[in-house]
Amino acid sequence: MLKPVFTILFFLLAAPLILALFIANSYHVERSVVIEQPVEVVFNYIKYLKNQDKYSRWANIDPNMKKDYRGIDAQVGFVSAWHSEHPDVGTGEQEIVGITPMQRIDYELRFLAPFEATEPAYMLTKRIGETTEVKWGFQGHMNYPMNLTFLFIDFEKQIGDDLQAGLDQLKMILEQ
């Protein structure tokens, strides 16, 4: 009598863990926009991490967010830290870890709450005549068995929509 019950319970517990073995544990999101400005204007604006407060969707969710800065903005090693009670913002920091002038800025995002994670992000600029294409990208991962979350949440769409909203705001700011 107990053997069938235990078999069913074992299957119910083991099935999701087995399924998680076959689900990707990482994702990559990238969005882009073309801005009617030369690459020098665009790059010299986005290289300042403090400027993200003007166009990043996440920076504008909580007007009461506390911000702290360390280092010299627009240089490798500059850190922008934030703390918010809003569940979509949380607590963390972003550090500039690499700059290739007029081409690329690499960041390390360190999320501290409501979850802990360290993930890379970047912004790319490319001259297209007198305009500039800007790409904003993010990479994320979920360790096994938390990668089961990918079955229920479309991180690529969710984060991608936020990146695109930020890029659209950046375009509006720089084309004024």
N, C-alpha and C positions, 0 to 999 in steps of 0.2 A: 504494500500500500504506500509506504514512504518512498520507495525507489522511483516510481513515476513522478511524484511531486518533486523530489530532488533533481531528477533529470530535467524536468520543465524549468525549474528555478535556475539550474546550471545553464541551460540553453539561453534563458532570458538575460542572464548576466553576461554570458560569454559572447553572445551574438554581436552586441555593439562593440565589444573590444576586438573581435575578429574583423568586423567591418572597418574599424578605424585603421587597421593595418593596410587597407587598400585605398585610403583617402589621402590626398596630398596634404602635406603639413605646412605648406607655404603658399604665398600668393604675391603677385606683383601688380601694382596699379600704376598707370601713367595716363595723364591727360595733357592736352596741349591747347594753345591758343596762338594766334598771330596778332602781334601788336604793331600798330602803325607808327613805329619809332625805330631809330637805328639801334643796333645791338649795344652800342656804348651806353646809350641812355637807359635801356632796359636793364642791362647787367649792373650798371652802377646804382640802380635803384634796388634790385632784388638782393644784391650782395649784403645789404644791411639787414640783418635779421630782425631788428626792431621794426622795420617797415612791414614785416608780415602781419603785425598788429592791425594794419590798415586794410589788408586784403584777405587774410586767412579766415575762413569760416569759423574755425575752432576758436580763434582769438576773439571773435565777436559774439560767441554764444553767451558768455557770462560777463556783463559789464562790471561786476564786483570782483573779478579775478585779480589775485595779487601777482605781480610780476617782479622779478629780480634779474639783474644782469651782472655778468662777470666777464671781465676782459675788455678788449677793444673791438667794437662792432666792425663787421666786414673783414675780420681777420680770423685765421685759423685759431681755434681755442676759445672764441667768444661763445658764451653760454647764455641762453635766455631760459629762465626757469619760471614756472607758473604753479599756482595753487588755486583750486576752485572747489567749492562744495557741489557744483553742478555735476551730475553723473556722466554727462557726455564730454566733460573737460578733464576733471580729476587733477592730479598732481604729476608734474614731470619736468623735464628740461630738454632743450635742444641745443646741440653744440655744432658749430661749424668745424668740420674735420678735414676739409679739403677745398681748395679754390683753384680752378684753372681759369685765369682771366678771360673774360668775354665768352666763356664756353660752359663752365660747370661749377656748381657749388654742391658739396656733399655735406650731409648732416648726419648726426647720430641722435636719434630720439630715444630718450630714456623715460619710460612711463613708470611711475612709482605707485599711483593709486588711481582708480580702484583696482588695477591689476599691475603686475610688474612685467616689463618687457623692454628689451633694447633692440631697436630696429633702424635700418638705414633709410634715408630719404635723400632726394637730390632735386636740383633744378638745373635744366639745360637751356642754353640760348644758342640760336643758330641764325645767322644773317640770311635773309631772303631778300635780296635787293636792298631797298630802303626800309624794309620791315624786319621784324624779329619774331621767330617762332620760339615760344617758351614751352618747355615740357616740365611738368612737376610729377615726380614719381615717389613711390613708397613701396617698401617690401615688408612683409610681415610673415610671421609663422606662429603655429600652435603646435606644441609638443603632443605626442601621443599620450593619452587617448583624447585630449581636448580638441584635436583636429576634427572630431565628430561635429563640432560646431559649424564647420563648413557646409554641412548638409542642411542647416537651418538658417544661416545668415550669409547673404551674398556680400562679402567684404569688398570685393572688387567694385560692385555697384555702389555700395554705401560710401566707401572712402573715395571712390572715383567721382561721385556726385559732389562731394565736399571739395575735392581738389579742383574740379571744373568751376565750381562757384567762386573759389578763390582766384583762379586764373581770369575768370570773367570780370571780377572786381579789379584785379590788377590791370587788365586792359582798359577798363573805364578810367582808372586813376591816371595811367600813363598817356592816354589819348586826349585828356582834357586840355 
